Amino acid sequence: MSTALDIIEEQPELRTQLWKNTHKMLQGYKALGYDTGKSETPIIPIIIKDSEKVYQMCQLLFENGVFVNPVVSPAVPPGRELLRTSCMATHTEDQLDRVLKAFEKVGKQLGLI
């Protein structure tokens, strides 16, 4: 725990970069037409509302080099099924762009956007 606090104290630019990446992804998902709920954190839900589509999207994103976590009932109420995404300060602009492109491709493929 002490090491994590040392990093936060010694490298404040990481926190700044994390929020920059978070805002980019939130705006990117919303611009594509995804519902991110009220998220304002680096852990961003993509609300799909369909368990089968969540699993299909998870698989297709993985095939496109993107790992996300499926979240379905009973972890969330029926009709609130989602993909759990997260970004880090160390993600590059190129990596974030590739994730958004994969979400665009897969979302269109499944008729979600």
Secondary structure per residue as TSV (DSSP state, phi and psi in degrees):
chain	resnum	aa	ss	phi	psi
A	1	M	-	360.0	-40.2
A	2	S	H	-61.1	-37.5
A	3	T	H	-64.4	-42.2
A	4	A	H	-60.7	-43.1
A	5	L	H	-66.1	-37.1
A	6	D	H	-61.9	-43.0
A	7	I	H	-63.5	-44.2
A	8	I	H	-59.4	-43.0
A	9	E	H	-71.5	-39.8
A	10	E	H	-85.1	-19.0
A	11	Q	-	-132.8	66.6
A	12	P	H	-62.4	-20.6
A	13	E	H	-63.9	-24.2
A	14	L	H	-65.8	-40.1
A	15	R	H	-64.8	-41.9
A	16	T	H	-61.7	-44.6
A	17	Q	H	-66.0	-37.8
A	18	L	H	-59.6	-44.7
A	19	W	H	-70.7	-34.0
A	20	K	H	-61.9	-46.7
A	21	N	H	-64.4	-40.8
A	22	T	H	-61.2	-47.1
A	23	H	H	-64.2	-39.6
A	24	K	H	-59.8	-45.6
A	25	M	H	-70.8	-43.0
A	26	L	H	-57.5	-47.7
A	27	Q	H	-64.7	-40.2
A	28	G	H	-64.1	-46.9
A	29	Y	H	-62.2	-44.1
A	30	K	H	-64.6	-40.3
A	31	A	H	-63.1	-30.8
A	32	L	H	-76.0	-16.5
A	33	G	T	106.6	10.9
A	34	Y	-	-84.2	148.9
A	35	D	B	-91.2	115.7
A	36	T	-	-105.8	12.1
A	37	G	T	62.6	-141.4
A	38	K	T	-103.6	20.4
A	39	S	-	-60.4	137.5
A	40	E	-	-135.7	20.1
A	41	T	S	-119.2	169.7
A	42	P	S	-66.4	-13.5
A	43	I	E	-96.3	106.5
A	44	I	E	-112.0	120.1
A	45	P	E	-81.1	142.3
A	46	I	E	-113.8	102.5
A	47	I	E	-79.9	118.1
A	48	I	-	-104.7	-33.2
A	49	K	-	69.9	23.7
A	50	D	-	-158.6	115.2
A	51	S	H	-58.5	-45.2
A	52	E	H	-61.1	-44.9
A	53	K	H	-65.4	-35.5
A	54	V	H	-59.0	-48.6
A	55	Y	H	-67.7	-40.2
A	56	Q	H	-61.3	-45.9
A	57	M	H	-64.7	-41.3
A	58	C	H	-56.3	-47.6
A	59	Q	H	-65.8	-46.2
A	60	L	H	-65.9	-38.8
A	61	L	H	-63.6	-42.4
A	62	F	H	-59.4	-42.4
A	63	E	H	-63.8	-21.5
A	64	N	T	-100.6	15.4
A	65	G	T	84.5	17.2
A	66	V	-	-122.2	126.2
A	67	F	-	-101.6	128.1
A	68	V	-	-134.4	161.1
A	69	N	E	-101.3	128.9
A	70	P	E	-79.1	141.5
A	71	V	E	-131.6	112.5
A	72	V	-	-129.2	174.2
A	73	S	T	-59.7	137.1
A	74	P	T	-92.8	3.8
A	75	A	S	-66.7	-29.7
A	76	V	S	-132.8	156.9
A	77	P	-	-64.2	150.4
A	78	P	T	-53.5	137.8
A	79	G	T	90.1	0.6
A	80	R	-	-123.1	20.1
A	81	E	-	-58.1	143.0
A	82	L	E	-152.3	168.6
A	83	L	E	-104.7	136.0
A	84	R	E	-101.3	114.8
A	85	T	E	-110.3	159.2
A	86	S	E	-151.0	148.9
A	87	C	-	-124.0	159.7
A	88	M	-	-125.9	164.5
A	89	A	T	-63.3	-27.8
A	90	T	T	-86.6	-4.2
A	91	H	-	-67.2	136.3
A	92	T	-	-86.8	163.3
A	93	E	H	-56.5	-42.8
A	94	D	H	-62.5	-43.2
A	95	Q	H	-62.8	-43.8
A	96	L	H	-64.1	-40.5
A	97	D	H	-63.0	-40.3
A	98	R	H	-64.2	-37.7
A	99	V	H	-63.8	-46.5
A	100	L	H	-63.2	-38.7
A	101	K	H	-64.4	-39.6
A	102	A	H	-65.2	-41.6
A	103	F	H	-64.2	-35.8
A	104	E	H	-66.9	-48.7
A	105	K	H	-59.5	-51.6
A	106	V	H	-69.8	-39.9
A	107	G	H	-61.0	-40.3
A	108	K	H	-69.4	-41.2
A	109	Q	H	-58.7	-37.7
A	110	L	T	-93.0	-0.3
A	111	G	T	72.7	25.2
A	112	L	-	-89.2	-25.3
A	113	I	-	-133.0	360.0
